[in-house]
Amino acid sequence: MLKILVVDDDTNISELISLYLNKEGYETREVADGKLAIQVFEEYKPDLVLLDIMLPGADGYDVCKEIRKHNRTPIIMLTAKGEIFDKVLGLELGADDYMVKPFDPKELMARVKAVLRRNILPIEEDKAKNRIILDNLIIDKDNYSVTYEGNLVDLPPKELEVLYFLASHPKQVFTREQLLDKIWGYDFVGDTRTVDVHIKRLRDKFEGEHSWSIKTVWGVGYKFER
């Protein structure tokens, strides 16, 4: 049974979420404090975290950053803030998805299933084609590792998949919608800004001069040049 940690200081909301999750067959644990959430996360080892932003002790952004220091467990942020800045900040800190309150519990369940499907369930692929080697970059999708200039780079799964997909199709331009479909799947319920955030994070991690780069094709999308 998959385990989900629900972090929200509104007990009515967390209990309602747990009720729906339990009906779908998930095990849940509820926490109402940010600092406690970090401790419970280490003990409970959930398969997914539903994380409110406005929390006592430590806010959701801090909790997300702390989890991402050592763990890639999927995180869906729940926020009363509907501003684009807040959503983008959550994604930049490593969240996999976000929902703005108030939300429909059925939509939340759909997003939970989609995120778990993308991050937890195994993907059957031809392993012989899962390694790309450039002059200073090795992308190995068999063990989800990236080596850059001889050093391992810690990339969340979706960042690695974006990099691998683009690198495996050099010079081919992909729209944001195509990248969402190829990497996140047709049932992804987020928007194309998710792609922009992941591209930005990849560029930040591979600064400097290379024989390769992720290029923006203005008005269209992105391509990998090498």
Secondary structure, DSSP 8 states (H G I E B T S, - for coil): --EEEEE-S-HHHHHHHHHHHHHTT-EEEEE--HHHHHHHHHHH--SEEEEESS-SSS-HHHHHHHHHTT----EEEEES---HHHHHHHHHTT-SEEEESS--HHHHHHHHHHHHHHHTS-----GGG-EEE-SSEEEETTTTEEEETTEEE---HHHHHHHHHHHTSTT--EEHHHHIIIII-TT--S-THHHHHHHHHHHHHT-S--S-EEEEETTTEEEEE-
